[in-house]
């Protein structure tokens, strides 16, 4: 209700004020002599007659329409007759504050990528801010057919064009689709620019647009985790440090020491297995070498069967030539 309660008739004010309403229209009632206009902080009042703006009032307070408002609305029909008969005029109350709204994609947006033929499905979340900037446009496009316009109406309009804007700016700025967060600021700035152009059609300015987070579907997350695991295992030193830190974080009390000892033992056994495999591979790859035989002199033992030669030219056991 107004500042004067129910006792004073002909009060022109925003009777159904809520924080989420952008504008509200006072209509279908007569403005008579003795009426008062009440404007709260953060509100503007726009007097309209026959669909035409007659005056805009931005100062908060309570104003006597006859003595304080009439001089500014002298073109209104009835004012020149002493304002005794009353006239039917509309007053549009506009919320002038900046609104901040959370947004999120309703369904995954498929971003074109060479890695996935059907595109990479992602979701995005964040906030955007807006305020009324053009009264004439707002009245012409929206207020002419609606008694009030809410934040949810703006959000619905924004979300309806958000998917296409996300695809455009992610494809342009997202160099690596698995690390979109690194490009979130550039993506947000690009969307803000295009979204502001779209919302200016109804007299609203987008003052800020932020992408807080990107998320992937469960299938893409599994793929991402697999790639990260393979990269980590490729670096055994890094894997060792991460595994030790993870063990400490999950353990507590005496169990921490036992888990750490068990992990270290397992790592030692694994390292021994690796060393053993490497040694076997090395032994297999290198053929056995026999002791070199000096030309013209028989060896003491046969290089084939190991029988003592006693200075003979041929092995007495297998007949191998010794010189």
C-alpha positions in Angstrom: 0.0 0.0 0.0 1.0 3.7 -0.2 2.7 5.8 2.4 -0.7 7.1 3.5 -2.4 3.6 3.9 -6.0 3.0 2.8 -7.4 6.3 4.2 -6.3 8.5 1.3 -8.0 7.8 -2.1 -6.5 8.4 -5.5 -3.0 7.4 -4.6 -0.9 6.6 -7.6 1.8 4.2 -6.5 3.3 0.7 -7.2 0.9 -1.3 -5.2 2.2 -4.8 -6.1 5.9 -4.1 -5.7 8.2 -7.1 -5.7 12.0 -7.2 -6.1 11.7 -9.5 -9.1 9.3 -7.2 -11.1 10.9 -5.0 -13.7 7.9 -2.8 -14.4 4.3 -2.6 -13.2 1.5 -0.6 -14.8 -1.0 1.4 -12.8 -4.1 1.6 -15.1 -7.8 1.7 -15.6 -8.4 4.3 -12.8 -9.0 8.0 -12.8 -6.5 10.6 -11.7 -8.5 13.3 -9.9 -7.9 16.6 -8.1 -6.2 15.8 -4.8 -4.4 12.6 -6.0 -0.9 12.0 -5.0 2.0 10.3 -6.7 4.3 8.1 -4.6 7.7 7.0 -5.9 9.9 4.7 -3.8 13.7 4.5 -4.0 14.9 2.7 -7.1 11.7 3.5 -9.0 10.8 5.8 -11.9 7.2 6.8 -12.8 6.2 7.3 -16.4 2.9 9.1 -17.1 1.2 7.9 -20.3 -1.9 9.1 -22.1 -3.3 7.4 -25.2 -0.1 5.4 -25.4 2.1 8.4 -25.4 4.7 9.3 -22.8 3.7 12.6 -21.2 6.3 12.8 -18.4 9.0 10.8 -16.5 9.6 11.3 -12.8 12.7 9.9 -11.2 12.8 11.5 -7.8 11.6 9.5 -4.9 8.9 10.8 -2.5 5.3 11.8 -2.3 4.1 14.5 -4.8 0.8 16.4 -5.0 -0.4 15.8 -8.6 -2.4 19.1 -8.8 0.4 21.5 -7.6 3.6 19.5 -8.4 2.8 17.3 -11.3 0.4 19.3 -13.4 3.0 21.8 -14.6 4.9 18.9 -16.2 1.8 17.3 -17.7 0.1 20.4 -19.0 -0.7 18.7 -22.4 -2.9 16.1 -20.7 -6.6 16.4 -21.6 -8.6 17.7 -18.7 -5.8 19.7 -17.1 -6.8 22.9 -18.9 -10.3 22.6 -17.4 -9.0 22.8 -13.8 -8.5 19.1 -13.4 -11.9 18.7 -11.7 -13.5 16.0 -13.8 -10.7 13.5 -13.6 -9.0 11.6 -16.5 -8.0 8.1 -17.2 -4.2 7.9 -17.6 -1.7 5.1 -17.2 1.4 5.3 -14.9 4.2 2.8 -15.6 6.5 2.2 -12.6 9.9 0.9 -13.6 12.4 -0.8 -11.3 15.7 1.0 -12.0 18.1 -1.3 -10.1 20.5 -3.8 -11.7 19.3 -7.4 -11.6 21.6 -10.4 -11.4 20.3 -13.7 -12.5 21.7 -17.3 -12.4 21.6 -19.2 -15.7 22.3 -22.7 -16.8 21.9 -24.8 -19.9 18.7 -27.0 -19.7 20.2 -29.6 -21.9 23.8 -30.5 -23.0 25.0 -28.3 -25.9 26.9 -30.3 -28.6 30.0 -28.4 -29.5 31.5 -29.4 -32.9 34.9 -31.1 -32.6 37.1 -33.3 -34.8 37.6 -35.8 -32.0 33.9 -36.7 -31.7 31.8 -37.0 -34.9 28.5 -36.1 -33.1 30.1 -33.1 -31.2 31.1 -32.8 -27.6 28.1 -32.4 -25.2 28.7 -29.9 -22.4 26.8 -27.9 -19.9 27.6 -24.4 -18.7 26.5 -22.3 -15.7 27.0 -18.7 -14.6 25.3 -15.4 -14.0 24.3 -12.4 -16.0 23.2 -8.8 -15.0 20.9 -6.4 -16.7 18.9 -3.2 -16.3 16.3 -1.1 -18.1 18.0 1.4 -20.4 15.4 2.5 -22.9 11.9 3.4 -21.7 10.5 4.1 -25.1 11.6 0.8 -26.5 10.4 -1.1 -23.4 7.0 0.5 -23.6 6.7 0.0 -27.3 7.8 -3.7 -27.3 6.7 -5.0 -23.9 4.6 -2.7 -21.8 2.0 -2.1 -24.5 0.7 -5.7 -24.1 1.7 -6.6 -20.5 0.7 -5.2 -17.1 4.0 -6.3 -15.6 7.3 -7.8 -16.7 9.4 -10.0 -14.4 13.0 -11.2 -14.2 11.9 -14.7 -15.2 10.6 -13.2 -18.5 14.0 -11.8 -19.2 15.7 -15.0 -18.2 13.5 -17.0 -20.5 14.4 -14.7 -23.4 18.1 -15.0 -22.6 18.1 -18.8 -22.3 16.3 -19.1 -25.6 19.3 -17.7 -27.5 22.0 -18.9 -25.2 22.7 -22.3 -26.7 23.6 -20.8 -30.1 25.8 -18.1 -28.6 27.6 -20.7 -26.5 28.3 -22.8 -29.6 29.6 -19.8 -31.4 31.9 -18.5 -28.8 33.2 -21.8 -27.5 34.1 -22.8 -31.0 35.9 -19.5 -31.5 37.7 -19.2 -28.2 37.9 -22.7 -26.8 41.2 -23.9 -28.1 41.0 -27.1 -26.1 37.5 -28.4 -25.4 38.8 -30.3 -22.3 40.0 -27.0 -20.7 37.2 -24.6 -21.5 37.5 -23.0 -18.1 40.8 -21.3 -19.2 38.8 -19.4 -21.9 35.8 -18.7 -19.7 36.4 -15.0 -19.5 36.8 -14.5 -23.3 33.8 -16.7 -23.9 31.7 -14.7 -21.4 32.7 -11.3 -22.9 31.8 -12.5 -26.4 28.4 -13.8 -25.3 27.7 -10.5 -23.4 28.3 -8.5 -26.5 25.9 -10.5 -28.7 23.3 -10.9 -25.9 23.3 -7.1 -25.2 22.6 -6.5 -28.9 19.7 -9.0 -28.7 18.2 -7.6 -25.5 18.5 -4.0 -26.6 15.5 -4.7 -28.9 13.3 -4.5 -25.8 15.1 -1.7 -24.1 17.3 -3.8 -21.7 21.1 -3.6 -21.4 23.2 -6.6 -20.4 25.7 -5.1 -18.0 27.6 -8.3 -17.2 27.8 -12.0 -18.3 29.9 -14.6 -16.5 30.6 -18.3 -17.2 31.2 -19.8 -13.8 31.7 -23.4 -14.8 31.7 -25.9 -17.6 30.8 -29.5 -17.1 30.8 -32.6 -19.3 28.5 -35.6 -19.6 29.5 -38.8 -17.7 30.8 -40.4 -20.8 33.1 -37.5 -21.6 34.3 -37.3 -18.0 35.3 -41.0 -18.2 37.3 -40.3 -21.3 38.9 -37.3 -19.7 39.9 -39.3 -16.6 41.3 -42.1 -18.7 43.5 -39.7 -20.7 44.7 -38.0 -17.5 45.5 -41.4 -15.9 47.5 -42.6 -18.9 49.5 -39.3 -18.9 50.2 -39.6 -15.2 51.3 -43.3 -15.4 53.7 -42.3 -18.2 55.6 -40.3 -15.6 56.4 -42.8 -12.8 57.9 -40.1 -10.5 54.8 -38.0 -10.7 52.6 -41.0 -10.2 54.6 -42.0 -7.1 54.2 -38.6 -5.5 50.5 -38.5 -6.3 49.8 -42.0 -4.9 51.7 -41.2 -1.7 49.7 -38.0 -1.2 46.4 -39.8 -1.9 47.2 -42.5 0.6 48.0 -39.9 3.3 44.8 -38.0 2.6 42.6 -41.2 2.9 44.3 -42.7 6.0 44.3 -41.6 9.6 45.9 -42.6 12.9 47.9 -45.9 13.0 46.3 -47.0 9.7 48.2 -44.2 7.9 51.5 -45.8 8.8 50.4 -49.3 7.8 48.9 -48.0 4.5 52.1 -46.1 3.7 54.3 -49.1 4.5 52.2 -51.3 2.3 52.2 -48.9 -0.5 56.0 -48.5 -0.3 56.5 -52.3 -0.3 54.3 -52.6 -3.3 56.2 -50.0 -5.1 59.5 -51.7 -4.2 58.2 -55.0 -5.5 57.1 -53.4 -8.7 60.4 -51.7 -9.2 62.2 -55.1 -8.6 60.0 -56.7 -11.2 60.8 -53.9 -13.7 64.6 -54.3 -13.0 64.4 -58.1 -13.4 62.6 -57.8 -16.7 65.1 -55.3 -18.0 68.0 -57.6 -16.9 66.4 -60.6 -18.6 65.9 -58.6 -21.8 69.5 -57.5 -21.7 70.8 -61.0 -21.2 68.7 -62.4 -24.1 69.7 -59.6 -26.4 73.5 -60.1 -25.9 74.9 -63.6 -27.1 77.5 -65.3 -24.9 81.1 -64.5 -25.8 83.8 -67.2 -25.8 87.3 -66.4 -24.7 89.4 -65.2 -27.6 91.9 -67.7 -29.0 95.3 -66.4 -29.8 96.4 -67.3 -33.3 99.0 -70.1 -33.5 98.5 -71.3 -29.9 96.0 -73.9 -28.6 93.7 -73.1 -25.7 93.9 -75.1 -22.5 90.3 -76.1 -22.7 88.1 -76.8 -25.7 85.8 -73.8 -26.3 82.9 -76.2 -27.4 82.9 -79.0 -24.8 85.4 -77.8 -22.2 87.7 -80.8 -22.4 91.4 -80.2 -21.4 93.4 -80.0 -24.6 96.9 -80.7 -23.3 98.4 -78.6 -26.2 96.7 -80.7 -28.9 95.7 -79.1 -32.3 92.3 -80.9 -32.1 90.0 -81.6 -29.1 90.4 -85.2 -28.1 86.7 -85.3 -27.2 84.7 -83.6 -29.9 87.4 -83.0 -32.6 87.1 -79.3 -32.7 90.1 -77.5 -34.3 91.9 -75.7 -31.6 94.6 -73.7 -33.5 
